[in-house]
Amino acid sequence: MFHKTLADGFFIFASIAVLAAAFGWAVGDMWLASTQWLEVGIVFFLIAIYTRLSEEDDLKILKEKYKNKKRKTRRKK
């Protein structure tokens, strides 16, 4: 659940960076040039994707640990 919230946050920041790039191209640059805003947006998008993918890996690992723990408790009885 934490991964999804974190990935959504990075996605929102990436969208804001892309909007800042469009604003910089149309009106005038603010703090960074338009291409730099696009680069920031791309990095945030990639981090969001990586975070979502790592959530799936974490869930698989947790399921395996739970199955192994369940098997060990059955053997003890």
TITILUM-385042 format. One record per atom (N, C-alpha, C): residue number from 1; chain; x, y negated, z negated. Coordinates in steps of 0.02 Angstrom, whole numbers, plus 50000, padded with zeros to 5 digits. Atoms other than C-alpha are relative to their C-alpha. Layout:
! TITILUM-385042
+------+-------+-------+-------+-------+
: resi : chain :    xx :    yy :    zz :
+------+-------+-------+-------+-------+
:  NUM :     A :     X :     Y :     Z :
...
+------+-------+-------+-------+-------+
! end
This chain:
! TITILUM-385042
+------+-------+-------+-------+-------+
: resi : chain :    xx :    yy :    zz :
+------+-------+-------+-------+-------+
:    1 :     A : 50042 : 50059 : 50000 :
:    1 :     A : 50000 : 50000 : 50000 :
:    1 :     A : 50044 : 49937 : 50000 :
:    2 :     A : 49956 : 50058 : 50003 :
:    2 :     A : 50142 : 49881 : 49959 :
:    2 :     A : 50032 : 49987 : 50068 :
:    3 :     A : 49970 : 50008 : 49934 :
:    3 :     A : 50221 : 49913 : 50129 :
:    3 :     A : 49954 : 49964 : 50048 :
:    4 :     A : 50048 : 50031 : 49955 :
:    4 :     A : 50063 : 49863 : 50219 :
:    4 :     A : 49994 : 49925 : 49986 :
:    5 :     A : 50005 : 50070 : 50018 :
:    5 :     A : 50049 : 49699 : 50124 :
:    5 :     A : 50063 : 49962 : 50022 :
:    6 :     A : 49937 : 50031 : 49981 :
:    6 :     A : 50232 : 49660 : 50154 :
:    6 :     A : 50005 : 49993 : 50076 :
:    7 :     A : 49998 : 50004 : 49927 :
:    7 :     A : 50219 : 49701 : 50339 :
:    7 :     A : 49951 : 49947 : 50026 :
:    8 :     A : 50049 : 50051 : 49979 :
:    8 :     A : 50063 : 49593 : 50355 :
:    8 :     A : 50028 : 49929 : 49988 :
:    9 :     A : 49969 : 50065 : 50014 :
:    9 :     A : 50157 : 49448 : 50274 :
:    9 :     A : 50053 : 49982 : 50052 :
:   10 :     A : 49950 : 50013 : 49948 :
:   10 :     A : 50302 : 49466 : 50396 :
:   10 :     A : 49967 : 49985 : 50067 :
:   11 :     A : 50036 : 50012 : 49938 :
:   11 :     A : 50178 : 49474 : 50539 :
:   11 :     A : 49971 : 49929 : 50002 :
:   12 :     A : 50027 : 50069 : 50004 :
:   12 :     A : 50096 : 49311 : 50481 :
:   12 :     A : 50056 : 49949 : 50010 :
:   13 :     A : 49943 : 50046 : 49991 :
:   13 :     A : 50266 : 49225 : 50468 :
:   13 :     A : 50024 : 50000 : 50072 :
:   14 :     A : 49979 : 49996 : 49930 :
:   14 :     A : 50311 : 49287 : 50642 :
:   14 :     A : 49951 : 49962 : 50044 :
:   15 :     A : 50050 : 50037 : 49961 :
:   15 :     A : 50148 : 49218 : 50711 :
:   15 :     A : 50008 : 49925 : 49992 :
:   16 :     A : 49989 : 50072 : 50013 :
:   16 :     A : 50181 : 49050 : 50629 :
:   16 :     A : 50062 : 49976 : 50038 :
:   17 :     A : 49940 : 50019 : 49964 :
:   17 :     A : 50356 : 49048 : 50705 :
:   17 :     A : 49987 : 49994 : 50075 :
:   18 :     A : 50017 : 50005 : 49929 :
:   18 :     A : 50285 : 49082 : 50878 :
:   18 :     A : 49958 : 49938 : 50014 :
:   19 :     A : 50039 : 50061 : 49993 :
:   19 :     A : 50158 : 48943 : 50854 :
:   19 :     A : 50045 : 49938 : 49995 :
:   20 :     A : 49953 : 50056 : 50005 :
:   20 :     A : 50300 : 48827 : 50800 :
:   20 :     A : 50040 : 49993 : 50065 :
:   21 :     A : 49965 : 50003 : 49936 :
:   21 :     A : 50392 : 48874 : 50961 :
:   21 :     A : 49956 : 49968 : 50053 :
:   22 :     A : 50045 : 50029 : 49951 :
:   22 :     A : 50239 : 48831 : 51064 :
:   22 :     A : 49991 : 49925 : 49987 :
:   23 :     A : 50005 : 50071 : 50017 :
:   23 :     A : 50219 : 48667 : 50971 :
:   23 :     A : 50062 : 49962 : 50020 :
:   24 :     A : 49937 : 50032 : 49982 :
:   24 :     A : 50402 : 48626 : 50996 :
:   24 :     A : 50008 : 49992 : 50075 :
:   25 :     A : 49996 : 50005 : 49928 :
:   25 :     A : 50389 : 48662 : 51181 :
:   25 :     A : 49952 : 49947 : 50027 :
:   26 :     A : 50052 : 50045 : 49975 :
:   26 :     A : 50229 : 48560 : 51205 :
:   26 :     A : 50010 : 49928 : 49976 :
:   27 :     A : 49998 : 50067 : 50030 :
:   27 :     A : 50257 : 48413 : 51087 :
:   27 :     A : 50071 : 49976 : 49988 :
:   28 :     A : 49931 : 50019 : 50017 :
:   28 :     A : 50431 : 48404 : 51015 :
:   28 :     A : 50027 : 50046 : 49947 :
:   29 :     A : 49969 : 49953 : 50047 :
:   29 :     A : 50554 : 48507 : 50918 :
:   29 :     A : 49995 : 49975 : 49928 :
:   30 :     A : 49999 : 50015 : 50072 :
:   30 :     A : 50540 : 48516 : 50730 :
:   30 :     A : 50048 : 50049 : 49967 :
:   31 :     A : 49946 : 49964 : 50035 :
:   31 :     A : 50689 : 48576 : 50627 :
:   31 :     A : 50042 : 50043 : 50047 :
:   32 :     A : 49963 : 49957 : 49954 :
:   32 :     A : 50736 : 48707 : 50758 :
:   32 :     A : 49974 : 49990 : 50071 :
:   33 :     A : 50023 : 50002 : 49930 :
:   33 :     A : 50726 : 48715 : 50947 :
:   33 :     A : 49950 : 50056 : 50012 :
:   34 :     A : 50053 : 49951 : 49986 :
:   34 :     A : 50586 : 48815 : 51027 :
:   34 :     A : 50028 : 50071 : 50008 :
:   35 :     A : 49972 : 49934 : 49992 :
:   35 :     A : 50699 : 48959 : 51075 :
:   35 :     A : 50022 : 50030 : 49933 :
:   36 :     A : 49980 : 49976 : 50066 :
:   36 :     A : 50764 : 48971 : 50897 :
:   36 :     A : 49939 : 50023 : 49961 :
:   37 :     A : 50062 : 49978 : 50033 :
:   37 :     A : 50585 : 48981 : 50833 :
:   37 :     A : 49978 : 50067 : 50027 :
:   38 :     A : 50017 : 49935 : 49971 :
:   38 :     A : 50554 : 49123 : 50955 :
:   38 :     A : 50044 : 50055 : 49972 :
:   39 :     A : 49955 : 49951 : 50029 :
:   39 :     A : 50707 : 49213 : 50889 :
:   39 :     A : 49980 : 50018 : 49929 :
:   40 :     A : 50023 : 49988 : 50068 :
:   40 :     A : 50645 : 49193 : 50711 :
:   40 :     A : 49937 : 50044 : 50001 :
:   41 :     A : 50061 : 49960 : 49993 :
:   41 :     A : 50475 : 49261 : 50765 :
:   41 :     A : 50014 : 50072 : 50018 :
:   42 :     A : 49982 : 49932 : 49980 :
:   42 :     A : 50554 : 49412 : 50849 :
:   42 :     A : 50028 : 50039 : 49942 :
:   43 :     A : 49971 : 49967 : 50058 :
:   43 :     A : 50655 : 49453 : 50694 :
:   43 :     A : 49946 : 50019 : 49950 :
:   44 :     A : 50054 : 49985 : 50047 :
:   44 :     A : 50501 : 49442 : 50584 :
:   44 :     A : 49955 : 50056 : 50027 :
:   45 :     A : 50039 : 49946 : 49971 :
:   45 :     A : 50402 : 49552 : 50705 :
:   45 :     A : 50035 : 50067 : 49992 :
:   46 :     A : 49963 : 49938 : 50006 :
:   46 :     A : 50539 : 49683 : 50703 :
:   46 :     A : 50002 : 50025 : 49927 :
:   47 :     A : 50000 : 49981 : 50071 :
:   47 :     A : 50548 : 49680 : 50513 :
:   47 :     A : 49931 : 50028 : 49981 :
:   48 :     A : 50068 : 49976 : 50014 :
:   48 :     A : 50358 : 49702 : 50505 :
:   48 :     A : 49990 : 50071 : 50027 :
:   49 :     A : 50006 : 49933 : 49971 :
:   49 :     A : 50366 : 49852 : 50622 :
:   49 :     A : 50040 : 50051 : 49960 :
:   50 :     A : 49958 : 49955 : 50039 :
:   50 :     A : 50509 : 49930 : 50525 :
:   50 :     A : 49968 : 50016 : 49932 :
:   51 :     A : 50032 : 49989 : 50065 :
:   51 :     A : 50416 : 49906 : 50361 :
:   51 :     A : 49942 : 50047 : 50006 :
:   52 :     A : 50057 : 49954 : 49991 :
:   52 :     A : 50261 : 49992 : 50428 :
:   52 :     A : 50024 : 50071 : 50014 :
:   53 :     A : 49975 : 49933 : 49985 :
:   53 :     A : 50363 : 50137 : 50496 :
:   53 :     A : 50031 : 50032 : 49938 :
:   54 :     A : 49970 : 49971 : 50060 :
:   54 :     A : 50457 : 50159 : 50332 :
:   54 :     A : 49946 : 50021 : 49950 :
:   55 :     A : 50055 : 49978 : 50043 :
:   55 :     A : 50289 : 50171 : 50243 :
:   55 :     A : 49979 : 50071 : 50016 :
:   56 :     A : 50019 : 49932 : 49980 :
:   56 :     A : 50245 : 50326 : 50343 :
:   56 :     A : 50052 : 50051 : 49976 :
:   57 :     A : 49948 : 49955 : 50024 :
:   57 :     A : 50413 : 50404 : 50299 :
:   57 :     A : 49995 : 50010 : 49925 :
:   58 :     A : 50007 : 49995 : 50073 :
:   58 :     A : 50388 : 50365 : 50114 :
:   58 :     A : 49940 : 50044 : 49981 :
:   59 :     A : 50058 : 49958 : 50015 :
:   59 :     A : 50215 : 50445 : 50117 :
:   59 :     A : 50015 : 50073 : 50013 :
:   60 :     A : 49982 : 49931 : 49986 :
:   60 :     A : 50285 : 50603 : 50197 :
:   60 :     A : 50044 : 50028 : 49944 :
:   61 :     A : 49955 : 49978 : 50054 :
:   61 :     A : 50421 : 50614 : 50064 :
:   61 :     A : 49961 : 50012 : 49936 :
:   62 :     A : 50040 : 49992 : 50061 :
:   62 :     A : 50296 : 50588 : 49923 :
:   62 :     A : 49955 : 50061 : 50004 :
:   63 :     A : 50042 : 49941 : 49993 :
:   63 :     A : 50180 : 50722 : 49993 :
:   63 :     A : 50040 : 50064 : 49990 :
:   64 :     A : 49957 : 49941 : 50009 :
:   64 :     A : 50324 : 50847 : 50002 :
:   64 :     A : 50018 : 50010 : 49927 :
:   65 :     A : 49983 : 49994 : 50070 :
:   65 :     A : 50376 : 50808 : 49824 :
:   65 :     A : 49941 : 50025 : 49959 :
:   66 :     A : 50060 : 49979 : 50036 :
:   66 :     A : 50197 : 50830 : 49764 :
:   66 :     A : 49986 : 50074 : 50012 :
:   67 :     A : 50010 : 49930 : 49985 :
:   67 :     A : 50181 : 50997 : 49854 :
:   67 :     A : 50050 : 50044 : 49963 :
:   68 :     A : 49949 : 49961 : 50035 :
:   68 :     A : 50346 : 51059 : 49782 :
:   68 :     A : 49988 : 50002 : 49925 :
:   69 :     A : 50014 : 50003 : 50072 :
:   69 :     A : 50298 : 51003 : 49607 :
:   69 :     A : 49941 : 50045 : 49984 :
:   70 :     A : 50059 : 49959 : 50011 :
:   70 :     A : 50130 : 51089 : 49623 :
:   70 :     A : 50018 : 50074 : 50003 :
:   71 :     A : 49978 : 49931 : 49994 :
:   71 :     A : 50214 : 51251 : 49679 :
:   71 :     A : 50040 : 50022 : 49939 :
:   72 :     A : 49960 : 49983 : 50059 :
:   72 :     A : 50336 : 51247 : 49533 :
:   72 :     A : 49956 : 50010 : 49939 :
:   73 :     A : 50044 : 49992 : 50058 :
:   73 :     A : 50197 : 51225 : 49406 :
:   73 :     A : 49959 : 50064 : 50006 :
:   74 :     A : 50036 : 49937 : 49991 :
:   74 :     A : 50102 : 51373 : 49480 :
:   74 :     A : 50044 : 50060 : 49982 :
:   75 :     A : 49954 : 49944 : 50015 :
:   75 :     A : 50255 : 51486 : 49463 :
:   75 :     A : 50010 : 50008 : 49926 :
:   76 :     A : 49987 : 49997 : 50072 :
:   76 :     A : 50278 : 51442 : 49280 :
:   76 :     A : 49942 : 50034 : 49963 :
:   77 :     A : 50058 : 49972 : 50035 :
:   77 :     A : 50103 : 51499 : 49234 :
:   77 :     A : 49996 : 50073 : 50011 :
+------+-------+-------+-------+-------+
! end
